[in-house]
Amino acid sequence: MNNIYLDHASTTYVDKRVFNKMLPFFSHFFGNPSSLHLAGRITKQAIDKARADIAKILGAKKEEVVFTGSGTESDNLAIIGAALANTKSGKHIIVSKIEHKAVLEAAKKLEKHGFKITYLNVDNSGLVKLSDLKRKLRRDTILVSVQYANNEIGTIQQISEISEIIKKFRKDRQSPLFHTDACQAAGVLTLDVNKLGVDLLTFNGSKIYGPKGVGCLYVRRGTKLEPQIVGGGQEMGLRSGTENVPLIVGLSEALKLAEETKQQENKRQIQLRDYFIKKVLKSIKDVNLNGHSQKRLPNNINISVKGVEGESLLLMLDKYGIYCSTGSACSSTDLTISHVLAAIGLFPELAQGSIRLTLGRDTDKKKMDYVLKILPIVIDKLRKISSVK
């Protein structure tokens, strides 16, 4: 069996069709989009088309689509940018406890500068408690940020319901704004910003078989943001710097391809995911599934194995050519217990034995059967030598 990659929540390969679409813009069509000559106009037209194509998928206007350098940058622009631009309305921000660190660290940075941050609790499946949100909204709340689908446990939030709560609260006021990090949801769930009822939405290329190093932030018209990168005033003045044309073209193409195949691919991955989960829970003792059993991403499998350390399990599987993770790749060097697993109330001895396997387009039953064959062997070996009880 060749190496089996089960870390698609961390990053995906670049689809050949996406790569081919990008290729001409590296060396043939290389003009600066801000230049007035033909070489510049060609690349500007490519960006305009990418912006229009993405806007169509989002149900948005072209000028509401802002290109950035990553999902993290988009999250930072949304959180810090919205906070700094709306201080006249208040300095209170609400985020969930299981947000990606791009949101949590941005919130912590604002906390150091006098903003008040409320961290919403989640239940043991990772769902935000709507009653908790209603209680925590205040007259000085300027922003709420809740991740669309969690990158570690795959739980999908009730974004539309959260939006309705916020809308009823703000009535005639502009605040609070509502942001969702949709990096894991892109290409899987609807990104229609009107159905979701969001003011700000983040996604990136590296989770949808597009290039790394490019992100997108939807900014509803009229939403005030303070730019975090200043200079030439590109991207409607919200993100200065010469645009990375090949990556922007690749992001647009990747999203279009993902949208075209998502219904069929979601169905396939759900069947494969549920097949694997059922087999694992039946064949291996003391294994726990983390996250919501139904409201979860089609490709996400997050399990905790009692009596085993997650890092040891990951490294042992790696020797067998099985590539997975213990959680978010952005925090892979952090040996503390995942803040997501802590937030859902998982006991430390279980949390430290957690691994995440995320399926992709090239994942099939044969590969998952191989993992099902190897996983019990590896767990048995580790339990015999582990000090974890």
C-alpha positions as CSV (number, residue, x, y, z in Angstrom):
1,M,0.0,0.0,0.0
2,N,1.4,3.4,-1.0
3,N,1.4,6.3,1.5
4,I,-2.1,7.3,2.7
5,Y,-2.7,11.0,3.2
6,L,-5.5,11.6,5.8
7,D,-4.7,15.2,6.7
8,H,-6.8,17.2,4.2
9,A,-8.1,19.5,6.9
10,S,-4.5,20.7,7.3
11,T,-3.9,21.2,3.5
12,T,-4.8,19.7,0.2
13,Y,-2.8,19.1,-3.0
14,V,-3.3,21.6,-5.8
15,D,-5.7,20.2,-8.4
16,K,-4.1,19.8,-11.8
17,R,-6.9,21.9,-13.4
18,V,-6.2,24.6,-10.9
19,F,-2.5,24.5,-11.5
20,N,-3.0,24.7,-15.3
21,K,-5.2,27.8,-14.8
22,M,-2.6,29.5,-12.7
23,L,0.4,28.6,-14.8
24,P,0.2,31.4,-17.5
25,F,0.2,34.1,-14.8
26,F,3.6,33.2,-13.4
27,S,5.7,34.1,-16.4
28,H,3.6,34.9,-19.4
29,F,0.9,37.3,-18.1
30,F,3.0,38.9,-15.3
31,G,2.1,42.6,-15.4
32,N,1.2,44.6,-12.3
33,P,-2.6,44.9,-12.1
34,S,-2.2,48.5,-11.1
35,S,-0.3,49.4,-14.3
36,L,-2.3,51.1,-17.0
37,H,-0.6,49.4,-20.0
38,L,-1.8,46.2,-21.7
39,A,0.3,43.9,-19.5
40,G,-1.3,45.3,-16.4
41,R,-4.8,45.4,-17.8
42,I,-4.6,41.7,-18.7
43,T,-3.8,40.7,-15.1
44,K,-6.4,43.2,-13.7
45,Q,-9.0,41.5,-15.9
46,A,-8.0,38.1,-14.5
47,I,-8.5,39.4,-10.9
48,D,-11.8,41.0,-11.8
49,K,-13.0,37.7,-13.3
50,A,-11.9,35.8,-10.2
51,R,-13.6,38.3,-8.0
52,A,-16.8,38.1,-10.0
53,D,-16.8,34.3,-10.0
54,I,-16.3,34.1,-6.3
55,A,-18.9,36.7,-5.6
56,K,-21.4,34.7,-7.6
57,I,-20.8,31.6,-5.4
58,L,-21.1,33.8,-2.3
59,G,-24.3,35.5,-3.5
60,A,-22.3,38.8,-3.0
61,K,-21.3,41.8,-5.0
62,K,-17.9,42.0,-6.6
63,E,-16.7,44.8,-4.4
64,E,-17.5,42.8,-1.3
65,V,-14.8,40.2,-2.1
66,V,-11.4,41.0,-0.7
67,F,-8.3,39.0,-1.5
68,T,-5.7,38.4,1.2
69,G,-2.6,36.3,1.8
70,S,-4.2,33.5,3.9
71,G,-7.1,32.4,6.0
72,T,-5.3,33.7,9.0
73,E,-4.8,37.1,7.5
74,S,-8.5,37.2,6.6
75,D,-9.5,36.3,10.1
76,N,-7.2,39.0,11.5
77,L,-8.5,41.6,9.2
78,A,-12.1,40.7,10.2
79,I,-11.5,40.6,13.9
80,I,-9.0,43.3,14.5
81,G,-10.1,45.4,11.6
82,A,-13.8,45.4,12.7
83,A,-12.8,46.1,16.3
84,L,-10.6,49.1,15.6
85,A,-13.1,50.6,13.2
86,N,-16.2,50.4,15.4
87,T,-15.0,51.5,18.9
88,K,-17.6,54.3,18.9
89,S,-20.2,51.6,19.2
90,G,-18.4,49.7,22.0
91,K,-15.4,47.5,22.8
92,H,-17.1,44.1,23.5
93,I,-16.4,41.1,21.3
94,I,-17.8,37.5,21.5
95,V,-16.0,34.5,20.1
96,S,-16.5,30.8,20.8
97,K,-14.1,28.8,22.8
98,I,-13.3,26.5,19.9
99,E,-12.3,29.1,17.3
100,H,-9.2,28.6,15.2
101,K,-6.2,30.3,16.8
102,A,-6.2,32.9,14.0
103,V,-9.4,34.2,15.7
104,L,-8.5,33.5,19.3
105,E,-5.1,35.1,19.1
106,A,-6.5,38.1,17.4
107,A,-9.1,38.4,20.2
108,K,-6.3,38.1,22.9
109,K,-4.4,40.8,21.2
110,L,-7.4,43.1,21.3
111,E,-7.9,42.2,25.0
112,K,-4.4,43.7,25.7
113,H,-5.6,46.9,24.2
114,G,-8.7,47.4,26.3
115,F,-11.3,45.3,24.5
116,K,-13.5,43.0,26.5
117,I,-13.7,39.5,25.1
118,T,-16.4,36.9,26.0
119,Y,-15.7,33.3,25.2
120,L,-18.8,31.3,24.4
121,N,-19.2,27.8,25.8
122,V,-20.0,24.9,23.6
123,D,-21.7,21.6,24.5
124,N,-19.9,18.2,24.5
125,S,-20.4,17.9,20.8
126,G,-18.9,21.3,20.1
127,L,-22.1,23.2,19.3
128,V,-22.3,26.8,20.5
129,K,-25.0,27.2,23.1
130,L,-27.5,29.6,21.6
131,S,-29.0,30.5,25.0
132,D,-25.5,31.4,26.1
133,L,-25.1,33.7,23.2
134,K,-28.4,35.5,23.9
135,R,-27.3,36.1,27.5
136,K,-23.8,37.4,26.6
137,L,-24.9,40.0,24.0
138,R,-24.6,43.5,25.3
139,R,-25.3,47.0,24.1
140,D,-21.6,47.5,23.6
141,T,-21.0,44.3,21.7
142,I,-19.5,45.2,18.3
143,L,-18.6,41.8,16.9
144,V,-19.5,38.1,17.2
145,S,-17.3,35.4,15.6
146,V,-18.3,31.8,15.4
147,Q,-16.5,29.2,13.2
148,Y,-18.7,27.7,10.5
149,A,-17.2,24.2,10.9
150,N,-14.5,23.3,13.3
151,N,-11.1,22.3,12.0
152,E,-10.4,19.7,14.7
153,I,-13.6,17.9,15.5
154,G,-15.6,18.8,12.3
155,T,-18.7,20.1,14.2
156,I,-20.9,22.3,12.0
157,Q,-22.4,25.3,13.7
158,Q,-25.9,26.7,13.3
159,I,-24.8,29.8,11.6
160,S,-28.2,30.9,10.3
161,E,-29.7,30.5,13.8
162,I,-26.9,32.5,15.3
163,S,-27.4,35.2,12.7
164,E,-31.1,35.5,13.6
165,I,-30.3,36.0,17.3
166,I,-27.9,38.7,16.4
167,K,-30.3,40.4,14.0
168,K,-33.1,40.5,16.6
169,F,-30.7,41.9,19.2
170,R,-29.3,44.7,17.1
171,K,-32.6,45.9,15.5
172,D,-31.8,49.4,14.3
173,R,-28.2,49.4,15.4
174,Q,-25.3,48.5,13.1
175,S,-23.6,46.5,15.8
176,P,-22.8,43.7,16.5
177,L,-21.3,42.5,13.2
178,F,-21.2,38.7,12.6
179,H,-18.1,37.0,11.3
180,T,-17.7,33.3,10.5
181,D,-14.4,31.4,9.7
182,A,-15.5,29.2,6.8
183,C,-12.1,27.8,5.8
184,Q,-13.1,24.2,6.5
185,A,-16.6,24.7,5.2
186,A,-15.6,26.1,1.7
187,G,-16.4,23.6,-1.0
188,V,-18.4,21.5,1.4
189,L,-21.2,23.6,2.8
190,T,-23.2,26.6,1.3
191,L,-21.2,29.8,1.3
192,D,-24.3,31.9,0.4
193,V,-23.7,34.9,2.7
194,N,-27.4,36.0,2.5
195,K,-28.7,32.6,3.6
196,L,-26.1,32.5,6.4
197,G,-26.8,36.1,7.4
198,V,-23.1,37.0,8.0
199,D,-21.3,40.4,7.6
200,L,-17.9,38.9,7.3
201,L,-16.8,35.4,6.0
202,T,-13.3,33.9,5.7
203,F,-12.0,31.1,3.4
204,N,-8.7,30.2,1.8
205,G,-7.2,28.1,-1.0
206,S,-5.3,25.4,0.8
207,K,-8.4,23.5,2.0
208,I,-10.1,23.3,-1.4
209,Y,-7.3,21.9,-3.7
210,G,-6.1,25.4,-4.5
211,P,-2.8,27.1,-3.8
212,K,-1.4,28.0,-0.3
213,G,-0.8,31.6,0.5
214,V,-4.1,33.1,-0.6
215,G,-7.2,33.9,1.3
216,C,-10.5,35.7,0.8
217,L,-12.6,37.8,3.1
218,Y,-16.2,38.7,2.3
219,V,-17.1,42.1,3.6
220,R,-20.7,43.1,3.4
221,R,-21.2,46.5,1.9
222,G,-21.3,49.2,4.6
223,T,-19.2,47.2,7.1
224,K,-16.4,49.3,8.5
225,L,-13.0,47.7,8.8
226,E,-9.6,49.2,9.7
227,P,-7.0,47.9,7.2
228,Q,-4.1,46.0,8.8
229,I,-1.8,46.3,5.8
230,V,-1.5,49.8,4.3
231,G,0.3,51.1,1.3
232,G,-0.9,51.4,-2.2
233,G,-4.6,50.9,-1.4
234,Q,-5.3,47.7,-3.3
235,E,-8.4,45.6,-2.5
236,M,-10.7,48.5,-2.0
237,G,-8.2,50.0,0.4
238,L,-8.5,47.1,2.8
239,R,-5.4,45.1,1.9
240,S,-2.5,46.9,0.3
241,G,0.2,45.2,-1.7
242,T,0.6,44.1,-5.3
243,E,-1.9,41.3,-5.9
244,N,-0.7,37.7,-6.3
245,V,-2.5,37.1,-9.6
246,P,-1.7,33.4,-10.1
247,L,-2.9,32.5,-6.6
248,I,-6.1,34.6,-6.9
249,V,-6.9,32.9,-10.2
250,G,-6.2,29.5,-8.6
251,L,-8.4,30.3,-5.6
252,S,-11.3,31.1,-7.8
253,E,-10.9,28.0,-10.0
254,A,-10.5,25.8,-7.0
255,L,-13.7,27.1,-5.4
256,K,-15.7,26.7,-8.7
257,L,-14.5,23.1,-9.1
258,A,-15.3,22.3,-5.5
259,E,-18.8,23.8,-5.8
260,E,-19.5,21.7,-9.0
261,T,-18.7,18.4,-7.3
262,K,-19.5,19.0,-3.6
263,Q,-22.9,17.2,-3.6
264,Q,-21.5,14.0,-5.0
265,E,-18.3,14.2,-3.1
266,N,-20.0,14.9,0.2
267,K,-22.2,11.9,-0.2
268,R,-19.2,9.7,-1.0
269,Q,-17.1,10.9,1.9
270,I,-19.9,10.6,4.4
271,Q,-20.4,7.0,3.5
272,L,-16.7,6.3,3.8
273,R,-16.4,8.3,7.1
274,D,-19.3,6.6,8.8
275,Y,-18.1,3.1,7.6
276,F,-14.7,3.8,9.2
277,I,-16.2,5.2,12.4
278,K,-18.5,2.2,12.9
279,K,-15.7,-0.3,12.3
280,V,-13.3,1.5,14.7
281,L,-15.8,1.9,17.5
282,K,-16.7,-1.8,17.2
283,S,-13.3,-3.3,16.8
284,I,-11.2,-1.3,19.2
285,K,-11.9,-1.0,22.9
286,D,-12.0,2.4,24.7
287,V,-12.2,4.6,21.6
288,N,-14.3,7.8,21.7
289,L,-15.6,9.8,18.8
290,N,-15.2,13.5,19.3
291,G,-17.6,16.1,17.8
292,H,-21.2,15.9,16.7
293,S,-22.2,12.5,15.3
294,Q,-24.3,14.0,12.5
295,K,-23.6,17.8,12.3
296,R,-20.0,17.2,11.2
297,L,-17.9,17.7,8.1
298,P,-18.2,14.8,5.6
299,N,-14.4,14.1,5.8
300,N,-13.8,14.5,9.5
301,I,-12.9,11.7,11.9
302,N,-11.6,12.7,15.3
303,I,-11.1,9.9,17.8
304,S,-9.6,9.6,21.3
305,V,-7.9,6.4,22.3
306,K,-7.6,5.6,26.0
307,G,-4.2,4.6,27.2
308,V,-2.3,6.0,24.2
309,E,-0.6,9.3,23.5
310,G,-1.8,11.0,20.3
311,E,1.7,12.0,19.3
312,S,3.0,8.5,19.6
313,L,0.1,7.1,17.7
314,L,0.6,9.6,14.9
315,L,4.3,8.8,14.6
316,M,3.7,5.1,14.7
317,L,1.1,5.4,11.9
318,D,3.5,7.5,10.0
319,K,5.9,4.5,9.9
320,Y,3.2,2.6,8.2
321,G,2.7,5.3,5.6
322,I,-0.5,6.7,7.2
323,Y,-0.4,10.5,7.5
324,C,-2.8,12.1,10.0
325,S,-2.6,14.7,12.8
326,T,-3.4,15.2,16.4
327,G,-5.4,18.4,15.7
328,S,-4.8,21.7,14.0
329,A,-1.6,21.7,11.9
330,C,-1.2,25.3,13.0
331,S,-0.7,24.1,16.5
332,S,1.2,20.8,15.8
333,T,4.2,21.8,17.9
334,D,2.1,22.7,20.9
335,L,2.1,19.7,23.2
336,T,-0.6,21.0,25.5
337,I,-4.1,19.5,25.3
338,S,-6.2,20.9,22.4
339,H,-8.3,23.9,23.5
340,V,-11.1,22.5,21.4
341,L,-11.1,19.1,23.2
342,A,-10.8,20.9,26.5
343,A,-13.8,23.1,25.6
344,I,-16.0,20.1,24.9
345,G,-15.2,18.6,28.3
346,L,-13.0,15.7,27.2
347,F,-11.0,14.3,30.1
348,P,-7.2,15.0,29.8
349,E,-6.3,11.4,29.6
350,L,-8.6,11.0,26.6
351,A,-7.7,14.3,25.0
352,Q,-4.1,13.5,24.9
353,G,-4.8,10.3,23.0
354,S,-6.7,12.0,20.2
355,I,-6.0,11.9,16.5
356,R,-7.7,13.5,13.5
357,L,-8.1,11.7,10.1
358,T,-9.6,13.8,7.3
359,L,-10.5,12.3,4.0
360,G,-10.0,13.7,0.5
361,R,-10.9,13.3,-3.1
362,D,-8.4,10.4,-3.5
363,T,-9.4,8.6,-0.3
364,D,-11.2,5.3,-1.1
365,K,-12.4,2.2,0.8
366,K,-9.3,0.3,0.0
367,K,-7.1,2.9,1.8
368,M,-9.4,3.1,4.8
369,D,-9.5,-0.7,5.1
370,Y,-5.7,-0.6,5.3
371,V,-5.9,1.9,8.1
372,L,-8.5,-0.3,9.8
373,K,-6.0,-3.1,9.6
374,I,-3.0,-1.2,10.9
375,L,-4.7,1.0,13.6
376,P,-5.5,-1.9,16.1
377,I,-2.0,-3.2,15.7
378,V,-0.4,0.1,16.5
379,I,-2.8,0.9,19.4
380,D,-2.1,-2.5,20.9
381,K,1.6,-2.0,20.7
382,L,1.4,1.5,22.3
383,R,-0.9,0.4,25.1
384,K,1.5,-2.3,26.2
385,I,4.4,0.2,26.5
386,S,2.5,3.4,27.4
387,S,2.5,5.0,30.9
388,V,-0.9,6.6,30.1
389,K,-3.7,4.8,32.0
